Amino acid sequence: MGRLWVLLIFVIDVLAILDVWKREYSMEKRLLWTVVIILLPLVGPVAWYLISRKIINI
């Protein structure tokens, strides 16, 4: 069961990183978000989703 969670988190991270690189942001923002998603695999994709969809304004 643990392997399933690891696989699910990995897939979510990859999808979030692909979404970051599809957007027309500057290279610095893309790299920053990629690092955030990699270093914070549970929080990073959630933060990216909330901020990129303008659910949370920063």
C-alpha distances in whole Angstrom, upper triangle without the diagonal:
4,5,5,7,9,10,11,13,15,16,17,19,20,22,23,25,26,27,29,31,32,34,38,37,39,37,37,35,33,32,32,29,27,27,26,23,22,23,21,18,17,21,23,22,22,26,27,26,28,31,31,31,34,32,33,36,36
4,5,5,6,9,10,11,12,14,16,17,19,20,21,23,25,26,27,29,31,32,36,35,37,35,34,32,30,29,29,26,25,24,23,20,19,20,18,15,15,18,20,20,20,24,25,24,26,29,30,30,33,31,31,34,34
4,5,5,6,9,10,10,12,14,15,16,18,20,21,22,24,26,27,29,31,34,34,35,33,33,31,29,28,28,25,23,23,23,20,18,19,18,15,15,19,20,19,21,24,24,24,27,29,29,30,32,31,32,35,35
4,5,5,6,9,10,11,12,14,15,17,18,20,21,23,24,26,27,29,33,33,34,33,33,31,28,28,28,25,23,23,23,19,18,20,18,15,14,18,19,18,19,22,23,22,25,27,27,27,30,29,30,33,33
4,5,5,6,8,10,11,12,14,15,16,18,20,21,22,25,26,27,31,30,32,31,30,28,26,26,25,22,21,21,20,16,16,17,15,12,11,15,16,15,16,19,20,19,22,24,25,25,28,26,27,30,30
4,5,5,6,9,10,11,12,14,15,16,18,20,21,23,24,26,30,29,30,29,28,26,24,23,23,20,18,18,18,15,13,15,13,10,10,14,15,14,16,19,19,20,22,24,24,25,28,27,27,30,30
4,6,5,6,9,10,11,12,14,15,16,18,20,21,23,25,28,28,30,28,28,26,24,23,23,21,18,19,19,15,14,16,15,12,12,16,16,15,17,20,19,19,22,24,24,25,28,27,28,30,30
4,5,5,6,9,10,11,12,14,15,17,18,20,21,23,27,27,29,27,27,25,23,23,23,19,18,19,18,14,14,16,15,11,10,14,14,12,14,17,17,16,19,21,21,22,25,23,24,27,28
4,5,5,6,9,10,10,12,14,15,16,19,20,21,25,24,26,25,24,22,20,20,19,16,15,15,14,11,11,12,11,7,7,10,11,9,11,14,14,14,17,19,19,20,23,22,22,25,25
4,5,5,6,9,10,11,12,14,15,17,18,20,24,23,25,23,23,21,19,18,18,16,13,14,14,10,10,12,11,8,10,13,12,10,13,16,15,16,19,20,20,21,24,24,24,26,26
4,5,5,6,9,10,11,12,14,16,17,19,22,22,24,23,24,21,19,19,19,16,14,16,16,12,12,15,14,10,11,14,13,11,13,16,15,15,18,20,19,20,23,23,24,26,26
4,6,5,6,9,10,10,12,14,15,17,21,20,23,22,22,19,17,17,17,14,13,15,13,10,11,14,12,9,9,11,10,7,9,12,11,11,14,16,15,16,19,19,20,22,23
4,5,5,6,9,10,11,13,14,16,19,19,20,19,19,17,14,14,14,11,9,11,10,6,7,10,9,6,8,10,8,6,10,12,10,11,14,15,15,17,19,19,20,22,22
4,5,5,6,9,10,11,12,15,18,18,20,18,19,17,14,14,15,12,10,12,12,9,9,13,13,10,12,14,11,9,13,14,12,13,17,17,16,18,21,21,22,24,24
4,5,5,6,9,10,11,13,16,17,19,18,19,17,14,15,16,13,11,14,14,10,12,15,14,12,13,14,12,9,12,13,11,11,15,16,14,15,18,19,20,22,22
4,5,5,6,9,10,11,15,14,17,16,16,14,11,13,13,9,8,11,11,8,10,13,12,10,11,11,9,6,9,10,7,8,12,12,11,12,15,16,17,19,19
4,5,5,6,9,10,13,13,14,13,14,12,9,10,11,8,6,9,10,7,9,12,12,11,13,13,10,8,12,12,9,11,14,14,12,15,17,19,19,20,20
4,5,5,6,9,12,13,15,14,15,14,10,12,14,11,9,13,14,11,12,16,16,14,16,16,13,11,14,15,12,12,16,16,13,15,18,20,21,22,22
4,5,5,7,10,11,14,14,15,13,10,12,13,10,10,14,14,11,14,17,16,15,16,16,13,10,12,13,9,9,13,13,10,11,15,16,17,19,19
4,6,6,9,8,11,10,11,9,6,9,10,7,7,11,11,10,12,15,15,14,16,15,11,10,12,12,8,10,13,11,9,12,14,16,17,17,17
4,5,8,8,10,9,11,10,6,9,11,9,9,12,13,12,14,17,18,17,19,18,15,13,16,16,12,13,16,15,12,15,17,20,20,20,20
4,7,9,11,11,14,12,9,12,14,12,12,16,17,15,17,20,20,19,21,20,17,15,17,17,13,13,16,15,12,14,17,19,20,20,21
4,6,9,10,12,10,8,12,13,11,12,16,16,15,18,20,20,20,21,20,16,15,16,15,12,12,15,13,9,12,14,17,18,17,17
4,7,9,11,10,9,12,14,13,14,17,18,18,20,22,23,23,24,22,19,18,20,18,14,15,17,15,12,14,15,19,19,18,18
4,6,8,6,6,10,11,10,12,15,15,16,18,20,21,21,23,21,17,17,18,16,13,15,16,13,11,14,14,18,18,16,15
4,5,5,6,9,10,11,12,14,16,17,19,20,21,22,24,22,18,19,21,18,15,18,19,16,14,17,17,21,20,18,17
4,6,5,6,8,10,10,12,14,15,16,18,20,21,23,22,18,18,21,19,16,18,20,17,16,19,20,23,22,21,19
4,5,5,6,9,10,11,12,14,15,16,18,20,22,20,16,17,20,17,15,18,19,16,15,19,19,22,20,19,17
4,5,5,6,8,10,10,12,14,15,16,18,19,17,14,14,16,14,11,14,15,12,12,15,16,18,17,16,14
4,5,5,6,9,10,11,12,14,15,16,18,17,13,13,16,14,11,14,16,13,12,15,17,19,18,18,16
4,6,5,6,9,10,11,12,14,15,18,17,13,14,17,15,13,16,18,16,15,18,19,22,20,20,18
4,5,5,6,9,10,11,12,14,16,14,11,13,15,13,11,15,16,14,13,17,18,19,18,17,15
4,5,5,6,9,10,10,11,13,12,8,9,11,9,7,11,13,11,11,14,15,17,16,16,14
4,5,5,6,9,10,10,13,12,9,10,13,12,10,13,15,14,13,17,18,20,19,19,18
4,5,5,6,8,10,13,12,9,11,14,13,12,15,17,16,16,19,20,21,20,20,18
4,5,5,6,8,10,9,6,8,11,9,9,12,14,13,14,17,18,18,17,18,16
4,6,5,5,8,7,4,6,9,9,8,11,13,13,13,16,18,18,17,19,17
4,6,6,9,10,7,9,12,12,12,15,17,17,17,20,21,22,21,22,21
4,6,9,9,8,11,13,13,13,16,18,17,18,21,22,22,21,22,20
4,6,5,5,8,10,10,11,14,15,15,17,19,20,20,18,20,19
4,6,6,7,9,10,11,13,15,16,17,19,20,20,19,21,20
4,6,7,7,9,11,12,13,15,16,18,19,18,17,20,20
4,6,5,6,9,10,11,12,14,15,16,15,14,17,16
4,5,5,6,9,10,11,12,14,15,15,14,16,15
4,5,5,6,9,10,10,12,14,14,14,16,16
4,5,5,6,9,10,11,12,11,11,14,14
4,5,5,6,8,10,11,10,9,11,11
4,6,5,6,8,10,10,10,12,12
4,6,5,6,8,8,9,12,13
4,6,6,6,5,6,9,10
4,5,5,6,5,6,7
4,5,8,8,9,10
4,5,8,9,12
4,5,6,9
4,7,10
4,6
4
